[in-house]
Amino acid sequence: MLPKRKRQILLSFLKDKHKKNWFQIIKEFITLYLTEKNIPVNYITHFLYRKNASNYKDYLTLKENEKLIEWSCSLAADQIILVENKLLFEELLVKNNIPTPKIFFHNSKNKFTYKGGVFEVKNRKELFSFFSKVFNEENVDRFFCKPIGGRMGQNIFILDKDTYRNIDDTLVNLIFSQEFMFQEVITQHKSLNEINRFSVNTLRIVTYKNKEGKVEIFSGFIRLGRKGAIVDNAHAGGIVVSFNKETGKMRQEGLQLIDNGSGVFSKHPDTEIIFDSFQIPCYTEVKEIVINVAKLLKFPLLGWDVAITPDGPVIVEANHDFHLLLSDRMENGLKRNPVFNKILQEII
């Protein structure tokens, strides 16, 4: 029996009303299979079976994606810890005056590090006492909490000064069982609030640094959360919209991942803001900060998560083992991207 996710993908494909005719689908699928010598899964997950997908040969295969990420990581093996450990990454950014959300404290199971001291917390009551101490000393109303080594928006939550004592034992046990960092809640730029105010809508920008150290942007998209969700992650049901990497103007079409409904949107379903030509604020500053921070690391390829505040962009995360295939999908095939072709030439 197929795993649940694969069943969802297959069902979504079969029910999709935008499919090409079956003869064309089978022909293209077989063509890719013979070329790749492997089952072309991305033909389904990239929606290449849809009528508007004519350039189905311009997309990465799973093997090519894996090879590119392995190649990039191999050139910066000693720095992987810097991007995997969010505490070390924040330290790097602060040291180099790169704007990033402030981390107030962090924990390793029941040991909490705050202002250089380590506090051992034994139970729920002591945990709440510690939270109260930090809320009062930092004079903030909320903490944004995420795993130090987390991925895909999992196990993220917000602690509110007025309600944290109501969290259930499941969340308390989760905190005591893992490593979390507790950082400032990002205040989002007002124009992005117009699209979706329920979560911070982050940009994913992919950079390429060549052998001479020159950094270029070859992919960009924005992740838009939905009403009721505190994260914008595509794996959590968010909508992904690509934008012009030079101007920061959003393109016409937004998508959901195939296992989250495979929806196609021209406007945000909760706010009805039209995507086409919506200008991402502070985009000149976004490009500048991403290019500058990419120069600090050895990786040729990095996926950057950027939030935009009223004061400008801040770096949220760097991702070395990132979802390049999603960039491939949002760019309508990276193999026709001039910057990406430079990467292929370098590898060859």
FENBEL-V352505 format. One record per backbone hydrogen bond with DSSP energy under -0.5 kcal/mol. CO is the residue of the C=O (numbers start at 1). NH is the residue of the N-H. If there is no record, write none. Layout:
CO_NH, CO_NH
//
This chain:
3_7, 4_8, 5_9, 6_10, 7_11, 8_12, 9_13, 10_14, 11_15, 12_16, 13_16, 16_19, 18_51, 21_25, 22_26, 23_27, 24_28, 25_29, 26_30, 27_31, 28_32, 29_33, 30_34, 31_35, 32_36, 33_37, 33_38, 39_41, 40_43, 41_44, 41_45, 42_46, 43_48, 43_49, 44_47, 47_50, 49_20, 50_53, 52_54, 54_56, 55_58, 56_59, 58_335, 61_65, 62_66, 63_67, 64_68, 65_69, 66_70, 67_71, 68_72, 69_73, 70_74, 71_75, 72_75, 73_76, 74_77, 76_79, 76_80, 77_80, 79_82, 79_83, 80_83, 80_84, 81_85, 84_86, 85_89, 86_90, 87_91, 88_92, 89_93, 90_94, 91_95, 92_96, 93_98, 94_97, 97_99, 99_315, 102_104, 102_184, 104_115, 105_182, 106_113, 107_180, 108_111, 110_112, 110_121, 111_108, 112_114, 112_119, 113_106, 114_117, 117_114, 118_120, 119_112, 119_121, 120_122, 123_127, 124_128, 125_129, 126_130, 127_131, 128_132, 129_133, 130_134, 131_135, 132_136, 133_137, 134_138, 135_139, 135_140, 141_161, 143_145, 143_159, 144_183, 145_157, 146_181, 147_150, 148_86, 151_154, 153_156, 157_145, 158_160, 159_143, 160_163, 160_164, 163_166, 164_167, 168_172, 169_173, 170_174, 171_175, 172_176, 173_177, 174_177, 174_178, 175_178, 178_109, 178_180, 179_148, 180_107, 181_146, 181_183, 182_104, 182_105, 183_144, 184_186, 186_188, 189_192, 189_193, 190_194, 191_195, 192_196, 200_202, 202_223, 203_205, 203_306, 204_221, 205_304, 206_218, 206_219, 207_302, 208_210, 208_216, 210_213, 214_210, 216_208, 216_218, 219_206, 220_243, 221_204, 222_224, 222_241, 223_225, 224_239, 226_229, 233_236, 233_238, 234_237, 239_224, 240_255, 241_222, 242_251, 244_248, 248_280, 249_244, 250_277, 253_242, 254_265, 255_240, 257_260, 257_262, 258_261, 263_256, 265_254, 266_275, 266_276, 268_272, 273_268, 275_278, 278_250, 278_280, 280_283, 282_286, 283_287, 284_288, 285_289, 286_290, 287_291, 288_292, 289_293, 290_294, 291_295, 293_296, 294_297, 300_209, 302_207, 302_304, 303_319, 304_205, 304_306, 305_316, 305_317, 306_203, 307_309, 307_314, 308_189, 309_312, 312_309, 314_307, 314_316, 317_305, 319_303, 320_322, 322_324, 323_326, 323_327, 324_328, 325_329, 326_330, 327_331, 328_333, 329_332, 333_336, 334_337, 336_338, 337_341, 338_342, 339_342, 339_343, 340_344, 341_345, 342_346, 343_347, 344_348
//
